[in-house]
Amino acid sequence: MSRNTSRRARTEARAQSFRCLQCGLDVPMTAPGTDHRNHCPNCLWSRHLDDTPGDRAADCGARMEPLAIFVRGDGEWVLVHRCTHCDVLHANRSAGDDNALPLTRLAVRPLAQPPFPLERLGTL
């Protein structure tokens, strides 16, 4: 394989995947259940690339931390990410190949680490 052929193959592979800035996984751009892959299925972290889904117009490029999950009326799980640089919040559809363990951890976080003292519920 020539040097140019090898370089072209690596460039094409990068166009079909990205490397997660958080865990280093090579992530395919395609994902079941979504048109715009925007987070790592392993650790759920994202990168601030979009202003609107799929436009790749954001200038920031910083890592986006998965903060929470909410569920749409049709039962679809949606990840909430916050940019670690500019604090913008984005809601991103979960994908069919997302790791169930970090998804579940995000879903139960409010129960495991409530944002207020639970004993106060009895006094209301």
PATOR-350892 format. One record per atom (N, C-alpha, C): residue number from 0; residue in three letters; chain; x, y, z. Coordinates in steps of 0.05 Angstrom, whole numbers, plus 5000, padded with zeros to 4 digits. Layout:
   k   r c    X    Y    Z
 NUM Ala A    X    Y    Z
...
This chain:
   k   r c    X    Y    Z
   0 Met A 5017 4977 5000
   0 Met A 5000 5000 5000
   0 Met A 5018 5025 5000
   1 Ser A 5012 5043 4982
   1 Ser A 5029 5067 4980
   1 Ser A 5023 5086 5003
   2 Arg A 5040 5105 5007
   2 Arg A 5036 5125 5028
   2 Arg A 5011 5141 5024
   3 Asn A 5006 5150 4999
   3 Asn A 4982 5166 4993
   3 Asn A 4956 5149 4997
   4 Thr A 4957 5124 4989
   4 Thr A 4933 5107 4992
   4 Thr A 4927 5103 5022
   5 Ser A 4948 5099 5038
   5 Ser A 4945 5096 5066
   5 Ser A 4934 5121 5079
   6 Arg A 4944 5144 5071
   6 Arg A 4934 5170 5082
   6 Arg A 4905 5174 5074
   7 Arg A 4898 5168 5049
   7 Arg A 4870 5172 5040
   7 Arg A 4852 5153 5056
   8 Ala A 4860 5129 5061
   8 Ala A 4843 5110 5076
   8 Ala A 4839 5120 5105
   9 Arg A 4859 5131 5117
   9 Arg A 4856 5142 5144
   9 Arg A 4837 5166 5144
  10 Thr A 4839 5183 5124
  10 Thr A 4821 5207 5121
  10 Thr A 4792 5198 5118
  11 Glu A 4788 5178 5101
  11 Glu A 4760 5168 5097
  11 Glu A 4749 5156 5122
  12 Ala A 4766 5141 5137
  12 Ala A 4757 5129 5162
  12 Ala A 4750 5150 5182
  13 Arg A 4765 5172 5183
  13 Arg A 4758 5195 5202
  13 Arg A 4732 5208 5194
  14 Ala A 4726 5209 5168
  14 Ala A 4701 5221 5159
  14 Ala A 4677 5204 5168
  15 Gln A 4681 5178 5172
  15 Gln A 4660 5160 5179
  15 Gln A 4659 5155 5209
  16 Ser A 4678 5167 5224
  16 Ser A 4678 5163 5253
  16 Ser A 4692 5188 5266
  17 Phe A 4690 5189 5293
  17 Phe A 4705 5209 5308
  17 Phe A 4715 5196 5333
  18 Arg A 4736 5208 5345
  18 Arg A 4747 5198 5369
  18 Arg A 4735 5214 5393
  19 Cys A 4725 5200 5412
  19 Cys A 4713 5213 5436
  19 Cys A 4735 5228 5451
  20 Leu A 4730 5253 5458
  20 Leu A 4750 5269 5473
  20 Leu A 4751 5261 5502
  21 Gln A 4731 5247 5512
  21 Gln A 4730 5239 5540
  21 Gln A 4743 5212 5544
  22 Cys A 4734 5191 5529
  22 Cys A 4744 5164 5535
  22 Cys A 4762 5153 5513
  23 Gly A 4764 5167 5490
  23 Gly A 4782 5159 5468
  23 Gly A 4771 5138 5449
  24 Leu A 4746 5130 5452
  24 Leu A 4734 5110 5435
  24 Leu A 4731 5121 5406
  25 Asp A 4737 5105 5386
  25 Asp A 4731 5112 5358
  25 Asp A 4702 5106 5354
  26 Val A 4686 5127 5348
  26 Val A 4657 5125 5347
  26 Val A 4647 5128 5318
  27 Pro A 4632 5109 5308
  27 Pro A 4621 5112 5281
  27 Pro A 4601 5135 5279
  28 Met A 4600 5148 5257
  28 Met A 4582 5171 5253
  28 Met A 4553 5162 5251
  29 Thr A 4548 5137 5243
  29 Thr A 4521 5127 5241
  29 Thr A 4513 5114 5267
  30 Ala A 4487 5117 5274
  30 Ala A 4477 5105 5299
  30 Ala A 4448 5098 5295
  31 Pro A 4439 5076 5306
  31 Pro A 4411 5068 5304
  31 Pro A 4394 5087 5320
  32 Gly A 4373 5097 5308
  32 Gly A 4354 5114 5322
  32 Gly A 4359 5144 5320
  33 Thr A 4380 5153 5306
  33 Thr A 4385 5181 5303
  33 Thr A 4399 5187 5277
  34 Asp A 4394 5211 5266
  34 Asp A 4406 5219 5240
  34 Asp A 4433 5233 5245
  35 His A 4437 5244 5268
  35 His A 4461 5260 5274
  35 His A 4475 5250 5299
  36 Arg A 4495 5232 5295
  36 Arg A 4510 5222 5318
  36 Arg A 4524 5246 5331
  37 Asn A 4520 5250 5357
  37 Asn A 4532 5273 5370
  37 Asn A 4543 5267 5397
  38 His A 4544 5241 5404
  38 His A 4556 5234 5430
  38 His A 4568 5206 5429
  39 Cys A 4585 5201 5447
  39 Cys A 4598 5174 5449
  39 Cys A 4579 5154 5461
  40 Pro A 4575 5131 5449
  40 Pro A 4557 5111 5460
  40 Pro A 4568 5098 5485
  41 Asn A 4594 5101 5490
  41 Asn A 4607 5088 5513
  41 Asn A 4604 5105 5538
  42 Cys A 4612 5130 5537
  42 Cys A 4612 5148 5561
  42 Cys A 4591 5169 5560
  43 Leu A 4578 5173 5537
  43 Leu A 4556 5192 5532
  43 Leu A 4565 5221 5530
  44 Trp A 4591 5226 5532
  44 Trp A 4601 5254 5529
  44 Trp A 4598 5262 5499
  45 Ser A 4597 5287 5494
  45 Ser A 4593 5298 5468
  45 Ser A 4614 5319 5463
  46 Arg A 4613 5332 5440
  46 Arg A 4630 5355 5433
  46 Arg A 4613 5377 5422
  47 His A 4618 5401 5430
  47 His A 4602 5424 5422
  47 His A 4609 5432 5393
  48 Leu A 4595 5419 5374
  48 Leu A 4600 5424 5345
  48 Leu A 4576 5437 5332
  49 Asp A 4552 5434 5343
  49 Asp A 4527 5443 5329
  49 Asp A 4515 5467 5344
  50 Asp A 4503 5485 5328
  50 Asp A 4485 5505 5339
  50 Asp A 4457 5494 5338
  51 Thr A 4450 5481 5316
  51 Thr A 4425 5466 5314
  51 Thr A 4433 5438 5305
  52 Pro A 4417 5417 5311
  52 Pro A 4426 5390 5306
  52 Pro A 4435 5385 5277
  53 Gly A 4460 5376 5275
  53 Gly A 4472 5369 5249
  53 Gly A 4485 5391 5233
  54 Asp A 4484 5416 5242
  54 Asp A 4494 5438 5225
  54 Asp A 4525 5441 5227
  55 Arg A 4537 5430 5248
  55 Arg A 4566 5432 5253
  55 Arg A 4576 5461 5250
  56 Ala A 4560 5480 5260
  56 Ala A 4566 5509 5257
  56 Ala A 4578 5522 5282
  57 Ala A 4579 5508 5304
  57 Ala A 4589 5519 5329
  57 Ala A 4619 5523 5328
  58 Asp A 4629 5545 5338
  58 Asp A 4658 5550 5338
  58 Asp A 4672 5539 5363
  59 Cys A 4657 5531 5383
  59 Cys A 4669 5524 5409
  59 Cys A 4686 5499 5408
  60 Gly A 4674 5476 5402
  60 Gly A 4689 5451 5400
  60 Gly A 4697 5438 5426
  61 Ala A 4688 5449 5449
  61 Ala A 4695 5437 5475
  61 Ala A 4679 5412 5481
  62 Arg A 4687 5398 5502
  62 Arg A 4672 5374 5510
  62 Arg A 4646 5382 5523
  63 Met A 4625 5365 5519
  63 Met A 4599 5369 5531
  63 Met A 4593 5346 5550
  64 Glu A 4588 5353 5575
  64 Glu A 4583 5333 5596
  64 Glu A 4554 5325 5595
  65 Pro A 4548 5298 5597
  65 Pro A 4521 5290 5600
  65 Pro A 4511 5296 5628
  66 Leu A 4490 5311 5631
  66 Leu A 4480 5320 5657
  66 Leu A 4456 5304 5666
  67 Ala A 4437 5298 5648
  67 Ala A 4412 5286 5656
  67 Ala A 4399 5273 5632
  68 Ile A 4376 5260 5638
  68 Ile A 4360 5248 5617
  68 Ile A 4331 5257 5623
  69 Phe A 4317 5262 5601
  69 Phe A 4288 5265 5604
  69 Phe A 4275 5247 5583
  70 Val A 4250 5241 5587
  70 Val A 4235 5223 5570
  70 Val A 4213 5238 5556
  71 Arg A 4212 5236 5529
  71 Arg A 4191 5249 5513
  71 Arg A 4166 5233 5516
  72 Gly A 4144 5245 5508
  72 Gly A 4117 5232 5510
  72 Gly A 4116 5205 5496
  73 Asp A 4132 5202 5475
  73 Asp A 4131 5176 5460
  73 Asp A 4150 5155 5472
  74 Gly A 4163 5162 5495
  74 Gly A 4180 5143 5509
  74 Gly A 4210 5145 5502
  75 Glu A 4216 5163 5483
  75 Glu A 4244 5166 5474
  75 Glu A 4260 5180 5496
  76 Trp A 4284 5169 5502
  76 Trp A 4302 5181 5521
  76 Trp A 4319 5203 5507
  77 Val A 4322 5225 5520
  77 Val A 4338 5248 5510
  77 Val A 4359 5256 5530
  78 Leu A 4384 5258 5521
  78 Leu A 4406 5267 5538
  78 Leu A 4408 5297 5539
  79 Val A 4414 5307 5562
  79 Val A 4419 5336 5565
  79 Val A 4449 5339 5569
  80 His A 4462 5354 5552
  80 His A 4491 5359 5554
  80 His A 4496 5389 5560
  81 Arg A 4517 5394 5575
  81 Arg A 4526 5422 5580
  81 Arg A 4555 5424 5571
  82 Cys A 4561 5445 5556
  82 Cys A 4588 5450 5546
  82 Cys A 4606 5458 5570
  83 Thr A 4629 5446 5571
  83 Thr A 4647 5451 5593
  83 Thr A 4662 5478 5590
  84 His A 4659 5490 5567
  84 His A 4672 5516 5562
  84 His A 4653 5539 5563
  85 Cys A 4631 5538 5548
  85 Cys A 4612 5561 5547
  85 Cys A 4585 5556 5560
  86 Asp A 4582 5533 5573
  86 Asp A 4557 5527 5589
  86 Asp A 4532 5524 5573
  87 Val A 4533 5524 5546
  87 Val A 4508 5520 5530
  87 Val A 4497 5493 5536
  88 Leu A 4470 5491 5536
  88 Leu A 4456 5465 5541
  88 Leu A 4445 5456 5514
  89 His A 4447 5430 5509
  89 His A 4435 5418 5485
  89 His A 4420 5392 5494
  90 Ala A 4398 5387 5481
  90 Ala A 4383 5362 5484
  90 Ala A 4389 5345 5460
  91 Asn A 4398 5320 5465
  91 Asn A 4406 5302 5443
  91 Asn A 4392 5275 5446
  92 Arg A 4381 5265 5424
  92 Arg A 4367 5239 5425
  92 Arg A 4387 5218 5433
  93 Ser A 4378 5199 5449
  93 Ser A 4395 5176 5454
  93 Ser A 4396 5159 5429
  94 Ala A 4416 5142 5427
  94 Ala A 4419 5125 5404
  94 Ala A 4416 5096 5413
  95 Gly A 4409 5079 5394
  95 Gly A 4403 5051 5400
  95 Gly A 4427 5035 5410
  96 Asp A 4451 5045 5405
  96 Asp A 4475 5031 5414
  96 Asp A 4488 5044 5439
  97 Asp A 4474 5062 5452
  97 Asp A 4485 5075 5476
  97 Asp A 4488 5054 5498
  98 Asn A 4509 5057 5514
  98 Asn A 4515 5038 5536
  98 Asn A 4493 5042 5557
  99 Ala A 4480 5020 5565
  99 Ala A 4458 5021 5584
  99 Ala A 4466 5030 5612
 100 Leu A 4491 5023 5620
 100 Leu A 4499 5030 5647
 100 Leu A 4501 5060 5652
 101 Pro A 4516 5076 5635
 101 Pro A 4516 5105 5640
 101 Pro A 4488 5118 5636
 102 Leu A 4472 5107 5618
 102 Leu A 4445 5117 5614
 102 Leu A 4429 5114 5640
 103 Thr A 4431 5090 5652
 103 Thr A 4416 5085 5676
 103 Thr A 4427 5102 5699
 104 Arg A 4453 5105 5701
 104 Arg A 4465 5122 5722
 104 Arg A 4454 5151 5720
 105 Leu A 4452 5161 5695
 105 Leu A 4441 5188 5692
 105 Leu A 4411 5189 5700
 106 Ala A 4397 5168 5693
 106 Ala A 4368 5168 5699
 106 Ala A 4362 5167 5729
 107 Val A 4379 5153 5744
 107 Val A 4374 5150 5773
 107 Val A 4389 5171 5790
 108 Arg A 4405 5187 5777
 108 Arg A 4421 5207 5792
 108 Arg A 4404 5224 5811
 109 Pro A 4380 5234 5802
 109 Pro A 4364 5251 5820
 109 Pro A 4354 5235 5845
 110 Leu A 4352 5209 5842
 110 Leu A 4343 5193 5865
 110 Leu A 4367 5187 5884
 111 Ala A 4390 5182 5872
 111 Ala A 4414 5175 5887
 111 Ala A 4427 5200 5900
 112 Gln A 4425 5223 5886
 112 Gln A 4437 5248 5896
 112 Gln A 4416 5270 5892
 113 Pro A 4395 5270 5909
 113 Pro A 4374 5290 5906
 113 Pro A 4385 5319 5908
 114 Pro A 4373 5337 5893
 114 Pro A 4382 5365 5894
 114 Pro A 4372 5380 5919
 115 Phe A 4358 5366 5937
 115 Phe A 4348 5378 5961
 115 Phe A 4346 5356 5982
 116 Pro A 4345 5362 6008
 116 Pro A 4343 5342 6029
 116 Pro A 4316 5328 6028
 117 Leu A 4316 5302 6025
 117 Leu A 4291 5286 6023
 117 Leu A 4274 5289 6048
 118 Glu A 4287 5292 6071
 118 Glu A 4271 5294 6096
 118 Glu A 4253 5319 6096
 119 Arg A 4259 5338 6080
 119 Arg A 4242 5362 6078
 119 Arg A 4215 5356 6065
 120 Leu A 4213 5334 6050
 120 Leu A 4188 5327 6037
 120 Leu A 4166 5322 6057
 121 Gly A 4173 5310 6080
 121 Gly A 4153 5304 6101
 121 Gly A 4142 5329 6115
 122 Thr A 4156 5352 6113
 122 Thr A 4147 5376 6127
 122 Thr A 4131 5394 6109
 123 Leu A 4128 5387 6084
 123 Leu A 4113 5404 6065
 123 Leu A 4083 5401 6067
